[in-house]
């Protein structure tokens, strides 16, 4: 079928909204009419080249929710009319990682940036006669998409699509950073560094885990104000300015858990975050940096002598088929605030405007909302 989509033709170019050709689902795949797509910072990393792609063009978008319109051969757990969320990491359920309960590290993830479909190794999208690499084998910045069933999670039909779209990446990544990877315990102090969509979810995860203090750190006043609404107890503009107050509030102990969720990771942030971290505390690195960056600033003496833990993190350690429905249930129970996460909705044609708003610190999360005119 012919439809439209947001295509990137090179580093530091704008997203181009243009006609694309989308293939029908083959065995193991479904086609989805998209209702909403979350605007994650990770897509901007492709624009800047921080996440290098093997070739261009690239179709953007890896957060989204919609309705299944076609089902390929052999698909038994999904049917036409199902409401679904796209998980940016597919989960086969069979590889060593999945079998060990770490489906966020599924072996299928090795092909996320290559573009070839899981089912048969071909490309599902073409633009201007060229094969297009869909972000994370998804490409939610289009009104329709054809994807493998391992990337699809069925949800209840009473969940608003613009909220459900966030639960394919940003919300579980942030929430799980606190609940799974940092393993926040009741009564602990937690510092969340960077409170955009992922960071705000980490704040909520820390609150739900029973944290005594939640310190939100962000240079943007709007985000600091919003963090207090999401449950943070204190807010500071920088890690340097947070040191003395956190030391006073915690009686010198500092934060048992720190979570780095900035938009763009820098090597110098590690030592700053570890300064905020208590003895035997854990610092979780959720933020993505430039793939070519190799330098990290770290006081190795204090790191060893104070027995601190530095932990990497992808997808918040979440199992998509368990955690996505659980997060939806928490939302319906009033225990997870998704409504205030969506600061503004955009049309697909406003995508570049939306990303500029993100860079300018005007929004927590922007969402592309599709309408009948797009389909």
ABEGO torsion letter per residue (X at the ends): XBBBBBBBAEBGBBBBBBBBBBBBBBBGBBBBBBABBBBBAAAAAAAAGABBBABOBBBBEABBBBBBABBBBGBAABBBGBBBBBBABBBAGABAAAAAGBAAABAAAAAAAAGBBAAAGBBABBBGGBBBBBBGGBGABBABBBBBAAABBBBBAABBAAAAAAAAAAAAAAAAAAAAAAGBBBGBBBBBBEBBAAAAAAAAAAAAAGBABBBBBBABAAAAAAAAAAGBABBBABAAAAAAAAAAAAGGAEBABBBBABABBBAAAAAAAAAABBBGBBBBBABBBBAABABBBBBAAAAAAAGBBBBBBBGGGBBAAAAAAAAAAAAAAGABBAAAABABBBBAAAAAAAAAAAAAGABABBBBBBBAAAX
